[in-house]
Structures are given as C-alpha cells and as structure tokens.
Amino acid sequence: MNHRNDTPVTVIGLGLMGRTLAATFLKAGHPTTVWNRTTAKADQLVAEGARLAPTVADAIRPDSLTIICVTDYRTVRELLGADGVELAGTTLINLTSGDSAQARDAARWAGERGARYLDGAIMAVPPAIGTPEAVILHSGPQQDFEAHRPAMEALGTITYLGADHGLASLYDVAGLAMMWSVLNAWLQGTAMLRTAGVDAVTYAPFAQQLAVGVASWLPGYAEQIDSGSFPAEVSALETDARAMDHLIEESEALGVNAELPKLFKAMADRAIAAGHGGEQYPVLIEEFGRPGG
Ligand SMILES: NC(=O)c1ccc[n+]([C@@H]2O[C@H](COP(=O)([O-])OP(=O)(O)OC[C@H]3O[C@@H](n4cnc5c(N)ncnc54)[C@H](OP(=O)(O)O)[C@@H]3O)[C@@H](O)[C@H]2O)c1
C-alpha cells in the first residue's frame, strides 16, 4: 500500500494482531509508541524503531491517537481505567472484538473521561493487515473518523459505518453468522458425499461455486426484505420446503447428522403455517427477526 504519514500513533496490546498493527504503522512512517503487558513482545518493534512506553499512562499522550487491540473489552477498561491514565483530549480507536452493547458502553465510558472514541472491528487476519484485503470497520462520530482516516489507511481498507458506536461490532458479529452458516452447509454436504466415497477435496470446488452463486442472490433478496414484499419470482417457499424434506430424508438414510436440515425445515414450516408458503425464501426474515429456539 502506498501510504506515508507522520502522525504519531500509540498501539496498546501487542498480541498477534496488535503487533501487526504496530509494525504496519511503523512501516508506513508513523512514529509509533507501543505498550504491552508482556514487554518482550515489543522487542522486534523496538528494533524496527518503535518507542516502548513503560506504562499505559505514559503511552497515551495528550492529543494522541491511541489504538487498543487486546483480548476483550474488560481488559480495555482495566488498562485504560488504571491510575494515572489521562484520556481527556485523546482519540481512542478500540479494535478489540466484542458485541455492540460493549462498544456503546465503552464509548460512554471513554466519553465521560473526555476522550473521543471510535469503535472498530478488524475483518481480517494479521497477515492481511497493510493490504487492501484487510477490511477494518469503524463506527462513532464521523468527524473523528475523518480526522484519523489518513493514519488508519495504513492498515487496510478503512470503512465508516455510522455514528452509532455499536455498528462495527454488530457487523462483525453478523458476519460470524455468515461464516459459520457457509461452513456448516459445506460440512453437511461433505459428510453426505463422503458416504459415497467422494472426498472433501473433490466436493470443495463444487461447494465453492454453489456458495458464490447463492451469494449473488443477496442484493435482489435484500430489496424484497426492505420493501416487505416477497413475490415468488424464482421459487415459492413451499417448493423449497419440499426440497428440505429430501435433504432431511437423504441425510437420515445415509446415517449422517440431520439437525441442520431439520432446523431449516422447522423455520420454513413456521413461515408456511403463518401463510407465507406462496412467497419467496427471504420472507423467512420474519422468523429470523424474533426470538426462537
Ligand atoms: N488474530 C486475529 O486473526 C484477529 C482477527 C480479527 C480480530 N482480532 C481481535 O483482536 C483482538 C486481539 O487479538 P489477538 O489475536 O492479538 O490476541 P492475542 O494474540 O491473544 O493477544 C491478546 C492481547 O491482549 C493482551 N491482554 C490480555 N489480557 C490482558 C490483561 N488482563 N492485561 C493486559 N493485557 C492483556 C495480551 O497481552 P500479553 O501479550 O501480555 O498476554 C495481548 O497483547 C481480539 O479482540 C481479537 O478478537 C484478532
């Protein structure tokens, strides 16, 4: 990435991710201060030019930009709430993973201490940091995001979601549903095909193609959800439900797990019982939008 910037940054937390964030800021030319509970994890960064602060209080200077990336929000609070840590006038960007309530709570807590606060979520693994593939989501006041966008752009593709501090975490957690759903669906098919001697490597490219094909339906289906109208343009839910029976019956006949297909079917059956059998699949949003299970 072609990025040079002289804004000083502080990185608190030098785990697998924090170390990579700090190294990437350094490489992009930012004077970088670091702090970590286990100081040895800073050795390589110091050799590359980072300043190791002796305490969190020392690491966070007035008007500084501080990125914190530790295990969880409880640790964020412990570290930033420690005696002597002065947050007034600083900007905090919290890239620690958590949920939306924790993010909103952390924003309130930091605001009470006079800090500007942005919450963030890293949708990437450490090796991708510093490349466009590393998508980093931000939420909080837009002017604070814009003020620090040039520095944050060293890390990857920087995205702003809105003023609600909970949004970055909410997108992050919502993305987990996508990840595990795709993986579980693939594992279901793989288990079925293995009974016929088809190995996982043989099925994977077919599964990948299917997943990409299904993903291409999302924008059109999303329009149906937003308009609240679900005409069966391609297939009616009751047709899908019959195919779900095939999936359940085949899984049971093969002696593989049928829990996931039965979950699909239970949700579809409820929507059909509510009178939606003639509508298209995304009408199930009504089932997903209320508590169940
Ligand atoms: N790694 C990834 O692929 C990835 C991807 C996206 C998001 N994230 C998120 O990034 C955050 C950090 O992940 P990571 O992979 O860097 O984890 P990690 O390697 O386990 O590092 C955890 C960091 O938190 C610090 N820490 C934990 N408890 C502490 C405490 N009580 N007091 C002080 N420091 C404490 C650790 O300090 P010590 O070094 O002293 O133990 C270390 O700096 C997590 O929220 C994770 O979900 C990670």
PDBQT file of the ligand as one rigid body, heavy atoms in Angstrom, charges set to zero:
ROOT
HETATM    1  N1  LIG A 301      -5.771 -12.580  15.394  1.00  0.00    +0.000 N 
HETATM    2  C1  LIG A 301      -6.744 -12.414  14.513  1.00  0.00    +0.000 C 
HETATM    3  O1  LIG A 301      -6.790 -13.039  13.447  1.00  0.00    +0.000 OA
HETATM    4  C2  LIG A 301      -7.826 -11.386  14.783  1.00  0.00    +0.000 A 
HETATM    5  C3  LIG A 301      -8.693 -11.001  13.726  1.00  0.00    +0.000 A 
HETATM    6  C4  LIG A 301      -9.668 -10.056  13.959  1.00  0.00    +0.000 A 
HETATM    7  C5  LIG A 301      -9.829  -9.524  15.217  1.00  0.00    +0.000 A 
HETATM    8  N2  LIG A 301      -8.989  -9.912  16.225  1.00  0.00    +0.000 N 
HETATM    9  C6  LIG A 301      -9.216  -9.344  17.563  1.00  0.00    +0.000 C 
HETATM   10  O2  LIG A 301      -8.085  -8.630  18.006  1.00  0.00    +0.000 OA
HETATM   11  C7  LIG A 301      -8.007  -8.722  19.442  1.00  0.00    +0.000 C 
HETATM   12  C8  LIG A 301      -6.609  -9.230  19.798  1.00  0.00    +0.000 C 
HETATM   13  O3  LIG A 301      -6.426 -10.487  19.169  1.00  0.00    +0.000 OA
HETATM   14  P1  LIG A 301      -5.002 -11.182  19.084  1.00  0.00    +0.000 P 
HETATM   15  O4  LIG A 301      -5.111 -12.219  18.026  1.00  0.00    +0.000 OA
HETATM   16  O5  LIG A 301      -3.932 -10.154  19.035  1.00  0.00    +0.000 OA
HETATM   17  O6  LIG A 301      -4.978 -11.909  20.508  1.00  0.00    +0.000 OA
HETATM   18  P2  LIG A 301      -3.698 -12.371  21.358  1.00  0.00    +0.000 P 
HETATM   19  O7  LIG A 301      -2.562 -12.715  20.468  1.00  0.00    +0.000 OA
HETATM   20  O8  LIG A 301      -4.214 -13.405  22.292  1.00  0.00    +0.000 OA
HETATM   21  O9  LIG A 301      -3.295 -11.063  22.179  1.00  0.00    +0.000 OA
HETATM   22  C9  LIG A 301      -4.074 -10.621  23.271  1.00  0.00    +0.000 C 
HETATM   23  C10 LIG A 301      -3.541  -9.298  23.744  1.00  0.00    +0.000 C 
HETATM   24  O10 LIG A 301      -4.328  -8.862  24.887  1.00  0.00    +0.000 OA
HETATM   25  C11 LIG A 301      -3.422  -8.643  25.985  1.00  0.00    +0.000 C 
HETATM   26  N3  LIG A 301      -4.104  -8.952  27.251  1.00  0.00    +0.000 N 
HETATM   27  C12 LIG A 301      -4.973  -9.944  27.505  1.00  0.00    +0.000 A 
HETATM   28  N4  LIG A 301      -5.387  -9.899  28.802  1.00  0.00    +0.000 NA
HETATM   29  C13 LIG A 301      -4.730  -8.851  29.375  1.00  0.00    +0.000 A 
HETATM   30  C14 LIG A 301      -4.734  -8.289  30.658  1.00  0.00    +0.000 A 
HETATM   31  N5  LIG A 301      -5.506  -8.773  31.632  1.00  0.00    +0.000 N 
HETATM   32  N6  LIG A 301      -3.953  -7.201  30.888  1.00  0.00    +0.000 NA
HETATM   33  C15 LIG A 301      -3.181  -6.679  29.892  1.00  0.00    +0.000 A 
HETATM   34  N7  LIG A 301      -3.135  -7.162  28.634  1.00  0.00    +0.000 NA
HETATM   35  C16 LIG A 301      -3.908  -8.246  28.379  1.00  0.00    +0.000 A 
HETATM   36  C17 LIG A 301      -2.275  -9.580  25.725  1.00  0.00    +0.000 C 
HETATM   37  O11 LIG A 301      -1.161  -9.180  26.487  1.00  0.00    +0.000 OA
HETATM   38  P3  LIG A 301       0.054 -10.237  26.732  1.00  0.00    +0.000 P 
HETATM   39  O12 LIG A 301       0.840 -10.238  25.455  1.00  0.00    +0.000 OA
HETATM   40  O13 LIG A 301       0.769  -9.690  27.888  1.00  0.00    +0.000 OA
HETATM   41  O14 LIG A 301      -0.596 -11.576  27.009  1.00  0.00    +0.000 OA
HETATM   42  C18 LIG A 301      -2.095  -9.361  24.215  1.00  0.00    +0.000 C 
HETATM   43  O15 LIG A 301      -1.482  -8.116  23.957  1.00  0.00    +0.000 OA
HETATM   44  C19 LIG A 301      -9.112  -9.681  19.889  1.00  0.00    +0.000 C 
HETATM   45  O16 LIG A 301     -10.223  -8.956  20.333  1.00  0.00    +0.000 OA
HETATM   46  C20 LIG A 301      -9.421 -10.438  18.609  1.00  0.00    +0.000 C 
HETATM   47  O17 LIG A 301     -10.742 -10.948  18.582  1.00  0.00    +0.000 OA
HETATM   48  C21 LIG A 301      -7.988 -10.819  16.032  1.00  0.00    +0.000 A 
ENDROOT
TORSDOF 0
